[in-house]
Amino acid sequence: MWYYEQNGNRIGPVDEATMRSLISDRTISIDTLVWTNGMANWTPLQQTQLAAGLPVPPPSSSINAATQPNNSSAKHRVAYVLLAVFLGGIGIHNFYAGFTNRAIIQLLVGIFGGIITCGIATLGIQIWAIVEACTVEQDANGVRFK
């Protein structure tokens, strides 16, 4: 007879056929702690005889969650475009998207170049910003805009 742990609760006894069914149904995973007579301690299922010959599903969602991108930190495309259109001459949209070096260059050229050239440099930076607003699809971390 086997016992398994689920959400901090120890469940059992169940027979080996039931354990194999729980694995197949993905009720328990290869990381689930199990115990049977003769075992000194609770052990991950993958280190027991239950894992032999089974098409064992991947580990629980903790690994899957780590490999999937987190879109909660994704920046909004509309905000990026609006910043580029209205404040692109000084690079504010690139600060928003995390392109700090590019933003600093645009800020310095937009301000000081604009003073020296009576605004022509700032106009050039503004055109550059509008082109970026139309072509840039992800932030500096590689996360696509929402």
C-alpha positions as CSV (number, residue, x, y, z in Angstrom):
1,M,0.0,0.0,0.0
2,W,1.2,3.5,-0.8
3,Y,0.7,6.9,0.7
4,Y,1.2,10.3,-1.1
5,E,1.3,13.9,-0.1
6,Q,-0.9,16.5,-1.7
7,N,-1.2,20.1,-0.6
8,G,0.5,19.3,2.7
9,N,-1.9,16.4,3.4
10,R,-0.8,12.8,3.5
11,I,-3.3,10.6,1.7
12,G,-3.6,6.8,1.7
13,P,-3.3,4.0,1.9
14,V,-3.9,3.3,-1.8
15,D,-2.9,0.3,-3.9
16,E,-0.2,0.5,-6.7
17,A,-2.8,0.4,-9.4
18,T,-4.5,3.5,-8.0
19,M,-1.2,5.2,-7.7
20,R,-0.5,4.5,-11.4
21,S,-3.9,5.9,-12.2
22,L,-3.3,9.1,-10.2
23,I,0.0,9.5,-12.2
24,S,-1.8,9.0,-15.6
25,D,-4.6,11.4,-14.6
26,R,-1.9,13.9,-13.5
27,T,-3.4,14.1,-10.1
28,I,0.1,13.6,-8.8
29,S,3.4,14.3,-10.5
30,I,6.8,12.8,-10.5
31,D,7.7,15.3,-7.8
32,T,5.0,14.2,-5.4
33,L,6.3,12.8,-2.1
34,V,5.3,9.1,-1.6
35,W,5.9,6.5,1.0
36,T,5.3,2.7,1.4
37,N,6.4,0.1,3.9
38,G,10.1,-0.5,3.8
39,M,11.0,3.1,2.9
40,A,12.9,5.2,5.5
41,N,11.6,8.6,4.4
42,W,9.0,10.2,2.1
43,T,10.6,10.2,-1.4
44,P,9.7,11.9,-4.7
45,L,7.8,9.5,-6.8
46,Q,10.4,9.7,-9.6
47,Q,12.9,7.9,-7.3
48,T,10.6,4.9,-6.6
49,Q,9.5,1.8,-8.4
50,L,6.3,3.6,-9.4
51,A,8.2,5.7,-12.0
52,A,9.5,2.6,-13.8
53,G,8.0,2.1,-17.3
54,L,5.4,4.9,-17.0
55,P,5.1,7.8,-19.4
56,V,5.5,10.1,-16.5
57,P,4.1,13.6,-17.0
58,P,6.4,16.6,-16.6
59,P,7.0,18.1,-13.1
60,S,4.3,20.2,-11.6
61,S,3.6,23.7,-12.8
62,S,6.4,25.5,-10.9
63,I,8.9,24.7,-13.7
64,N,6.4,25.5,-16.4
65,A,5.6,28.8,-14.9
66,A,9.3,29.8,-14.7
67,T,9.8,29.1,-18.4
68,Q,6.8,31.1,-19.7
69,P,7.2,34.8,-20.2
70,N,5.4,37.0,-17.7
71,N,3.2,39.4,-19.6
72,S,2.1,41.2,-16.4
73,S,5.2,43.4,-16.8
74,A,4.6,44.1,-20.5
75,K,4.5,47.7,-21.4
76,H,1.5,49.2,-23.3
77,R,2.1,49.8,-27.0
78,V,-0.4,52.8,-27.0
79,A,1.6,54.5,-24.2
80,Y,4.9,53.9,-26.2
81,V,3.4,55.4,-29.4
82,L,1.9,58.4,-27.6
83,L,5.1,59.2,-25.8
84,A,7.0,58.9,-29.1
85,V,4.6,61.2,-31.0
86,F,4.4,63.9,-28.3
87,L,7.7,63.6,-26.5
88,G,9.8,61.7,-28.9
89,G,12.0,64.7,-29.7
90,I,13.6,64.2,-26.3
91,G,13.5,60.4,-26.2
92,I,10.9,59.9,-23.4
93,H,9.4,56.9,-25.2
94,N,12.7,55.0,-25.0
95,F,13.0,55.6,-21.3
96,Y,9.6,54.1,-20.9
97,A,10.6,51.0,-23.0
98,G,13.9,50.6,-21.1
99,F,16.2,51.6,-24.0
100,T,18.1,53.9,-21.7
101,N,21.2,54.5,-23.8
102,R,19.2,55.4,-26.9
103,A,16.9,57.6,-24.8
104,I,19.9,59.6,-23.3
105,I,21.3,60.2,-26.8
106,Q,17.9,61.4,-28.0
107,L,17.5,63.6,-24.9
108,L,20.9,65.2,-25.3
109,V,20.7,65.7,-29.0
110,G,17.1,66.9,-28.8
111,I,17.9,69.6,-26.2
112,F,21.4,70.7,-26.9
113,G,21.3,70.0,-30.7
114,G,18.0,71.8,-30.8
115,I,19.4,74.9,-29.1
116,I,22.5,75.0,-31.4
117,T,20.5,74.3,-34.6
118,C,17.4,76.3,-33.7
119,G,15.2,73.2,-33.4
120,I,16.3,71.3,-36.5
121,A,18.1,68.6,-34.5
122,T,15.0,68.1,-32.3
123,L,12.9,67.8,-35.5
124,G,15.3,65.1,-36.7
125,I,15.0,63.2,-33.3
126,Q,11.2,63.6,-33.5
127,I,11.1,61.9,-37.0
128,W,13.4,59.1,-35.6
129,A,10.9,58.7,-32.7
130,I,8.0,58.3,-35.0
131,V,9.8,55.7,-37.0
132,E,10.5,53.8,-33.8
133,A,6.9,54.1,-32.8
134,C,5.9,52.4,-36.0
135,T,8.6,49.6,-35.9
136,V,9.6,48.8,-32.3
137,E,7.4,45.8,-31.1
138,Q,9.1,44.9,-27.8
139,D,10.8,46.6,-24.9
140,A,14.5,46.4,-23.9
141,N,13.9,43.1,-22.1
142,G,12.5,41.4,-25.2
143,V,8.9,41.4,-23.9
144,R,6.3,42.2,-26.6
145,F,4.1,45.3,-26.0
146,K,0.5,44.7,-24.9
